[in-house]
């Protein structure tokens, strides 16, 4: 089965750019993007084969981006089914749309309604059904719940978890919400200014050792528990221009744990922290492991599990 890979970081860290490159909506400026044995880094959606297009589908932050207000909610799903030859014939297509609406827990009657008659959560469920209509191997979900009410977010997240468990689809989940990522993901990639700062299993990300940038992100996660204390780390300085990035660590100009000139001029090494956990930092893993946890129990002083 596939897994849920979360990509997190501040606005401007490159999360959505990576998602768009993966989906073929823009080309990569450098490097390779190996997906299912093919390098898709320079292949736009127009240049990809039908199979490559079907294998990678995307759910956008705003569901209106994929729903034409002039057509019914079922129209984009029917279009996908026809384009990729999933099923053929009017009756078979209609039955498949019904099944996909059942999968995302929408009343079948809504397939005949225009998007303007649907709520935000219902529109996003239609967008998810449209993406899964192509039977993809990889689903790219770019901030799929950030535009929805909090009460609706949980329902959409639980729906994605259920579908992923049933179908074994790999989900690349783009988010800035680390609390949500902790609940949802199997593994996490932390990005800053187009580079990976840290990656590994989700359970390893919330306790030291972690990258100083990850530490700062964790300190910004709200904790609604009066029995714990939470360290606050305020980053200073401006995010560098993506046109003129630092030669060394891209976080060096804002890093509260900067060691010295090497951080500005030498790219950071990959520090192995075990179990597939990798931190790209000049600070040794042993020193990072001695950092105090961001969240601690007031009485015991231990990190919250």
N, C-alpha and C positions, 0 to 999 in steps of 0.2 A: 504494500500500500504506500501511497505518497504521504507526505508530511506537510505541515503548515510552517512555512519559513517567513518570519517577520523581518521587515526592514524598517528600522527606526532612525530618527534623527530630527533635528530642527528643520524648519522651513529653509529651503535653499541648500539642503545637504546632498541632494541628488537622488532622493528616493523616487520621486515621480518621473524624473528623467530616465532612470534605469527601467522603470515600468514601461515607459513609452518605447524605449529601445527594444525591450523584450517583446512587446506586442507589435513591433514593426511600424510604429507611428512616427518615429524619427530615427536616423542612423546614428551609430556610435561614432564619436570623433577619434577614438583610438581603441586598441585592444581587440579581444575576441569575445564572442558570446556563444558558447557551445551549448546547444539545446538539442537533445535527442540525437546527438551525433553530427549535427550540422552547425557551422558557424553562421549565425544570423546577424552578426553585428552590423554588416553593411547592407543587409537586405530589408528594404522597406516592405510594407504589407503588399504593395503592388507586385513586387519582385518575388514574393514567396509562392511556393506551390500551394495548391488547395489543401493538401494534407498538413503542411506547415501552418497554414492559417487556422485550420480547424483545431490543431493540437494546442494552440495558445490563444486563449480567450481572455477578455478583460471586463471587469466591472468597475465603472468609474465612480468618483466621489458624488457626482450629481447625476442621478438616473435620467434626468431630462436630456443628458448628452447622447443617450442611445435610443430615446423614444421620440418618434415623430408625432407631434400633436395632431397631425392630420389623419393619422391611421389608428386603427384599433390597437389595444394592448397585445393582442395575439399576432399582429402583423409582423413585427420584427422576428418573432420566433418562427413563424412560417417561412419567412425569407431565409433564415439560417438553415432550416431543414431542407429547403429546396436547393440552396447554393451548394451545400456539402453532400447532397444526395443521401441524407440520413434515412429518409423515407420518401416515397413518391405516391401520388394520388391524393385527391382532396380528402377522402375519408381517413386515410392513414395519417395524413398531416394533422387533421383536426383531432384525431385520437391521441397523437403524440403531444400536441399542445395541451390537451386535457391532462395527460400524464405529468407534464412538466409543471402545470399549474398546481396539480396535486402535490408534487414534490416540494414546491415552495409555499404550500399551504395557502393558496388563493382560491376563492370560489371560481369555478369554471366559467360562470356567466360573465366575469370581468374581462374575459378575452375579447369580448365584443365592444367593450367600453373604450373610449379615447382616454389618453393619459390624463387629460385635464379633470376627469371625473375620479381619479385615483389619489389616495394620500401619498405622502412621500415614502412611507414604508412599503406600500403596495407597489409603487413604481420601482423601488429597488428590488423587490422580489421578482418583478417582471424582468428586470435587467439581469438578475441572477439566472432565471429560467432561460433567457435568451443565450447567455454565455454557455450554460450546460447543454443547450440544444445541439451544439456542435460536437458533444462528447469529447471535450478536451482532455489532454493529459496534464496541462498546467493552466490554472486559473490565476490571473493577476488581479488582485483586489486593491485598488488604489484609494485608500481612505474611504472604504465603502459605507461607513456609518457616521462619519463626522458631520454630515449635513442633516442628520436625522435627530429627532428628539431623543433624549436619554432613554425614555421608556421603550422606544422602538428599537434603539441600538441593540439592546440585549437580545431581543427576539431575532434580529437579523444575524447577529453573531452566533447564537445557538443554532439557527437554521444552517449557516455555513458549516458549523462543526458537524451537524448531523449528516449533511449531504457529503461532506468530505469523508466521514467515517463509512458511509454506505458505498461510495463510489471509488474511494482510494485515489482521488485526484490530488495532485500536489497544488497547494495554494501558496502563492507569493503575496503576503499580506503587508501592504504599505501602511504605516501608521506613525503617529507621534505620541500615542498613548501607551506608555509602558505598562500601566495597570491592566489595560485590555490585552496587551501582548502576553503578559504573564499568564493570563487565563486561557489564551487562545493557541499560542504557538508551541511548536516542538523545538525549534531553533531560532536564533536571532542574529541578525547582522546589524551592527551599529555603524551608520555612515556619517561622515562630516566632510563637506565640501568636495563631494565626488569620490571620496576614498573610504575604504573600510577601516574603522578604528578597532573593532572587536567583533568576534563571531564565536558562536558556540551554542550548546544546549541551553534552553531557556532557564532551566533550574540553576545554571552556573552564573547567570548574569546578575543576580540580585544580591550576591554576597561577594566580598573581596576574595580573590583579586579581580579588579576591573579597571578598565581604562579611565583616566581622569575625566574624559568627556562623558563616558557612561555614568561615572560617579555624579557628575553635575546634572545629567538628565534624571537620574534616580532621585536626587534631592528635590526635584520639582514636582514629583508625583504626590498628589494629596493623599494623606493617610488619615482616615476617619476613625482613629482608635485613640482614646484619651490615655491609654495605659502605655503608650510608647512615645519616645522622643525622636525627632527627625532632624538630622543635620541639614543646614541650608548652605548651598554653595552658589554664590552670585558670580557669574562670569562677566568679566570686564573686557572692554575693547570691542572693535567691530569685526564682523566676519570678513575675511579677505575677499577680494574680487576673484571670481572664478577664472577671470582672464589672466590674472597675475597671482598665482598661488605660491605659497612659501616653498622653497626648495626642499626643506626637511619635512618635519611633521606639520601637517596643515592646521593642526590645532595649537601649535606652539605659541602663537601670539595671544591666546586667551587662556592658556593652561595655567591653573593655579599651582601646579606641581612641576613646572618647567625646571629642568636640570641646569641648562646652560646653552652656550652657542650651538652645540651639536643639534639641539632640538630644532634650530632654525635652518640648518644647512645640510643635515644628514637624514635621509629617509629612515624612519624607525624600523627596527628589526621585528620579525614575527616572534613573539614570546609564547611558547607552548605552556599552557596552564593545566593540561590534562583533559582527557575525555573529549578531545576535539575542540577544546576552548583555546582560542588564539587571540592574543592582545598585541596590537601593533604600537609599541611604545618603547622609548629609550630606558624607561625605569624597569629594573629587573622584576620578574614576577614575585620573587621573595619579598621585595619591598612593597609591592602592590598588595600582597597578601596580608601585610601588617596594618593596612589601613583600617580605621574604625568603620564598621558598617554604617550606612546612612540611617537606617531605622533600628532603634534599640529599645528594649523593654526598660522602663524607668527603674524597676526594682532589681531585676536580675542583670541588666546590662548586656543581655545577649541579643544577637540579631534575630529579628522576626523571621520565622521560616516562611 
